[in-house]
Amino acid sequence: MLPPAMRFVVAPDGTITDVPAEPIAADLRPEGDGKRVGKLKVVAGLIGVGLDELVRREAQRRQRRLRYAVAASLGE
C-alpha cells in the first residue's frame, strides 16, 4: 500500500487532499508490465503524458528506425 502522499493530490501548502492521484508505479516483472511498458509508465507519470501517447510515440520511433535500416541495406 502506498502512503497517502502518493495516493492523493498534495496541495501547494503541503496538505494532503481527498482527490485521488495517479501514482507513478510500474510492475517490472515479466508477468506484470514488463521492463518496456514499466519504463514507459514511469516516464509518462514524470512528464505528465498519457501512457498510450508514449507507447504510440515509441512504436513510431521503432518503425522509423526499421525503415532506415531496410533502406540502408537495400542501398548497398
MDTraj code that builds the backbone (N, CA, C; nanometers):
import mdtraj as md
import numpy as np

residues = "MET LEU PRO PRO ALA MET ARG PHE VAL VAL ALA PRO ASP GLY THR ILE THR ASP VAL PRO ALA GLU PRO ILE ALA ALA ASP LEU ARG PRO GLU GLY ASP GLY LYS ARG VAL GLY LYS LEU LYS VAL VAL ALA GLY LEU ILE GLY VAL GLY LEU ASP GLU LEU VAL ARG ARG GLU ALA GLN ARG ARG GLN ARG ARG LEU ARG TYR ALA VAL ALA ALA SER LEU GLY GLU".split()
xyz = np.array([
    [0.0849, -0.1185, 0.0000],
    [0.0000, 0.0000, 0.0000],
    [0.0888, 0.1241, 0.0000],
    [0.0572, 0.2165, -0.0884],
    [0.1331, 0.3403, -0.0986],
    [0.0914, 0.4371, 0.0121],
    [0.1825, 0.5243, 0.0554],
    [0.1483, 0.6233, 0.1576],
    [0.0485, 0.7257, 0.1020],
    [-0.0252, 0.7935, 0.1917],
    [-0.1269, 0.8898, 0.1478],
    [-0.0743, 0.9973, 0.0524],
    [0.0482, 1.0440, 0.0741],
    [0.1032, 1.1496, -0.0119],
    [0.1217, 1.1018, -0.1561],
    [0.1255, 0.9707, -0.1775],
    [0.1382, 0.9182, -0.3134],
    [0.0036, 0.8748, -0.3700],
    [-0.0971, 0.8616, -0.2850],
    [-0.2299, 0.8191, -0.3305],
    [-0.3240, 0.9349, -0.3538],
    [-0.2948, 1.0520, -0.2937],
    [-0.3823, 1.1689, -0.3049],
    [-0.3014, 1.2900, -0.3479],
    [-0.3674, 1.3855, -0.4108],
    [-0.3028, 1.5087, -0.4556],
    [-0.2608, 1.5893, -0.3336],
    [-0.1391, 1.6425, -0.3391],
    [-0.0882, 1.7264, -0.2304],
    [-0.1038, 1.8719, -0.2725],
    [-0.1669, 1.9523, -0.1873],
    [-0.1905, 2.0944, -0.2151],
    [-0.0580, 2.1711, -0.2090],
    [-0.0529, 2.2911, -0.2679],
    [0.0706, 2.3715, -0.2648],
    [0.1212, 2.4000, -0.1236],
    [0.0300, 2.4048, -0.0260],
    [0.0738, 2.4306, 0.1117],
    [0.1208, 2.3032, 0.1822],
    [0.1190, 2.1891, 0.1131],
    [0.1696, 2.0643, 0.1697],
    [0.0651, 1.9746, 0.2328],
    [-0.0597, 2.0193, 0.2366],
    [-0.1642, 1.9344, 0.2944],
    [-0.2111, 1.8312, 0.1907],
    [-0.2494, 1.7158, 0.2412],
    [-0.2969, 1.6086, 0.1534],
    [-0.4469, 1.6245, 0.1356],
    [-0.4908, 1.6299, 0.0103],
    [-0.6326, 1.6487, -0.0197],
    [-0.7031, 1.5135, -0.0294],
    [-0.8329, 1.5161, -0.0577],
    [-0.9115, 1.3938, -0.0766],
    [-0.9175, 1.3516, -0.2235],
    [-0.8514, 1.4276, -0.3114],
    [-0.8537, 1.3997, -0.4552],
    [-0.7540, 1.2876, -0.4864],
    [-0.8023, 1.1754, -0.5414],
    [-0.7096, 1.0663, -0.5731],
    [-0.6090, 1.1082, -0.6798],
    [-0.4842, 1.0667, -0.6611],
    [-0.3779, 1.0950, -0.7573],
    [-0.3421, 0.9669, -0.8304],
    [-0.2928, 0.9831, -0.9500],
    [-0.2463, 0.8679, -1.0274],
    [-0.1025, 0.8411, -0.9845],
    [-0.0766, 0.7321, -0.9135],
    [0.0603, 0.7074, -0.8667],
    [0.1521, 0.6673, -0.9816],
    [0.2789, 0.7028, -0.9661],
    [0.3799, 0.6621, -1.0632],
    [0.4338, 0.5288, -1.0146],
    [0.3794, 0.4221, -1.0670],
    [0.4221, 0.2885, -1.0254],
    [0.4152, 0.1951, -1.1448],
    [0.5084, 0.1004, -1.1478],
    [0.5114, 0.0029, -1.2560],
    [0.5557, -0.1311, -1.2002],
    [0.5020, -0.2364, -1.2553],
    [0.5388, -0.3724, -1.2173],
    [0.6329, -0.4248, -1.3248],
    [0.7624, -0.4279, -1.2963],
    [0.8618, -0.4639, -1.3956],
    [0.8762, -0.6144, -1.4161],
    [0.8037, -0.6932, -1.3398],
    [0.8119, -0.8384, -1.3571],
    [0.7557, -0.8779, -1.4926],
    [0.8080, -0.9886, -1.5501],
    [0.7576, -1.0334, -1.6813],
    [0.6065, -1.0593, -1.6816],
    [0.5524, -1.1097, -1.5719],
    [0.4077, -1.1341, -1.5669],
    [0.3292, -1.0072, -1.5354],
    [0.3996, -0.8995, -1.5030],
    [0.3345, -0.7705, -1.4790],
    [0.3395, -0.6858, -1.6055],
    [0.3910, -0.5632, -1.5919],
    [0.4015, -0.4726, -1.7060],
    [0.5195, -0.5072, -1.7961],
    [0.6223, -0.5672, -1.7400],
    [0.7448, -0.5918, -1.8154],
    [0.8325, -0.4678, -1.8127],
    [0.9560, -0.4834, -1.8547],
    [1.0511, -0.3712, -1.8480],
    [1.0124, -0.2563, -1.9409],
    [0.9742, -0.2886, -2.0634],
    [0.9454, -0.1841, -2.1622],
    [0.8271, -0.0972, -2.1199],
    [0.7139, -0.1591, -2.0911],
    [0.5941, -0.0831, -2.0540],
    [0.6124, -0.0202, -1.9158],
    [0.6831, -0.0902, -1.8262],
    [0.7090, -0.0349, -1.6937],
    [0.7870, 0.0948, -1.7008],
    [0.8898, 0.0956, -1.7856],
    [0.9698, 0.2172, -1.8035],
    [0.8838, 0.3293, -1.8610],
    [0.8011, 0.2955, -1.9595],
    [0.7150, 0.3969, -2.0199],
    [0.6132, 0.4517, -1.9198],
    [0.5627, 0.3657, -1.8307],
    [0.4682, 0.4125, -1.7287],
    [0.5323, 0.5163, -1.6375],
    [0.6533, 0.4887, -1.5932],
    [0.7224, 0.5822, -1.5035],
    [0.7512, 0.7134, -1.5757],
    [0.8017, 0.7055, -1.6973],
    [0.8320, 0.8266, -1.7740],
    [0.7045, 0.9069, -1.8003],
    [0.5961, 0.8379, -1.8372],
    [0.4689, 0.9073, -1.8624],
    [0.4222, 0.9819, -1.7377],
    [0.4333, 0.9181, -1.6224],
    [0.3932, 0.9846, -1.4987],
    [0.4803, 1.1034, -1.4652],
    [0.6099, 1.0919, -1.4911],
    [0.7020, 1.2011, -1.4591],
    [0.6831, 1.3226, -1.5484],
    [0.6544, 1.2994, -1.6757],
    [0.6417, 1.4136, -1.7674],
    [0.4972, 1.4563, -1.7892],
    [0.4036, 1.3839, -1.7301],
    [0.2630, 1.4244, -1.7386],
    [0.1979, 1.3950, -1.8721],
    [0.2398, 1.2877, -1.9377],
    [0.1831, 1.2472, -2.0662],
    [0.1167, 1.1119, -2.0452],
    [0.0108, 1.0847, -2.1189],
    [-0.0571, 0.9570, -2.1073],
    [0.0297, 0.8425, -2.1562],
    [0.0143, 0.7260, -2.0943],
    [0.0916, 0.6087, -2.1336],
    [0.0673, 0.5729, -2.2790],
    [-0.0561, 0.5802, -2.3236],
    [-0.0868, 0.5448, -2.4628],
    [-0.0141, 0.6348, -2.5617],
    [0.0032, 0.7619, -2.5274],
    [0.0766, 0.8552, -2.6133],
    [0.2230, 0.8124, -2.6249],
    [0.2842, 0.7754, -2.5132],
    [0.4235, 0.7329, -2.5177],
    [0.4394, 0.6010, -2.5922],
    [0.3452, 0.5094, -2.5748],
    [0.3510, 0.3818, -2.6471],
    [0.3418, 0.4077, -2.7972],
    [0.2547, 0.4973, -2.8367],
    [0.2397, 0.5312, -2.9783],
    [0.3673, 0.5951, -3.0326],
    [0.4259, 0.6873, -2.9568],
    [0.5496, 0.7523, -2.9997],
    [0.6630, 0.6512, -3.0143],
    [0.6722, 0.5590, -2.9198],
    [0.7786, 0.4587, -2.9263],
    [0.7594, 0.3679, -3.0479],
    [0.6354, 0.3308, -3.0766],
    [0.6080, 0.2461, -3.1931],
    [0.6471, 0.3196, -3.3217],
    [0.6171, 0.4473, -3.3303],
    [0.6550, 0.5264, -3.4478],
    [0.8069, 0.5334, -3.4615],
    [0.8758, 0.5515, -3.3481],
    [1.0214, 0.5594, -3.3498],
    [1.0814, 0.4272, -3.3970],
    [1.0283, 0.3143, -3.3483],
    [1.0786, 0.1832, -3.3900],
    [1.0543, 0.1602, -3.5392],
    [0.9370, 0.1994, -3.5889],
    [0.9072, 0.1829, -3.7318],
    [1.0017, 0.2671, -3.8170],
    [1.0291, 0.3884, -3.7720],
    [1.1199, 0.4772, -3.8449],
    [1.2599, 0.4166, -3.8511],
    [1.3087, 0.3648, -3.7387],
    [1.4412, 0.3023, -3.7363],
    [1.4462, 0.1805, -3.8269],
    [1.3381, 0.1021, -3.8293],
    [1.3337, -0.0152, -3.9158],
    [1.3373, 0.0261, -4.0631],
    [1.2629, 0.1306, -4.0974],
    [1.2643, 0.1798, -4.2363],
    [1.4041, 0.2255, -4.2769],
    [1.4734, 0.2959, -4.1874],
    [1.6102, 0.3410, -4.2171],
    [1.7029, 0.2213, -4.2368],
    [1.6893, 0.1198, -4.1531],
    [1.7748, 0.0012, -4.1643],
    [1.7484, -0.0720, -4.2955],
    [1.6208, -0.0852, -4.3327],
    [1.5865, -0.1517, -4.4597],
    [1.6385, -0.0705, -4.5772],
    [1.6207, 0.0601, -4.5750],
    [1.6676, 0.1456, -4.6836],
    [1.8200, 0.1386, -4.6948],
    [1.8893, 0.1362, -4.5838],
    [2.0351, 0.1275, -4.5868],
    [2.0815, -0.0064, -4.6421],
    [2.0117, -0.1138, -4.6076],
    [2.0545, -0.2453, -4.6568],
    [2.0238, -0.2621, -4.8063],
    [1.9187, -0.1975, -4.8551],
    [1.8845, -0.2058, -4.9970],
    [1.9742, -0.1168, -5.0820],
    [2.0294, -0.0133, -5.0213],
    [2.1117, 0.0813, -5.0938],
    [2.2509, 0.0304, -5.1230],
    [2.2923, -0.0772, -5.0587],
    [2.4288, -0.1276, -5.0798],
    [2.4392, -0.2163, -5.1974],
])
top = md.Topology()
chain = top.add_chain()
for i, resn in enumerate(residues, 1):
    res = top.add_residue(resn, chain, resSeq=i)
    for name in ("N", "CA", "C"):
        top.add_atom(name, md.element.get_by_symbol(name[0]), res)
traj = md.Trajectory(xyz[None], top)
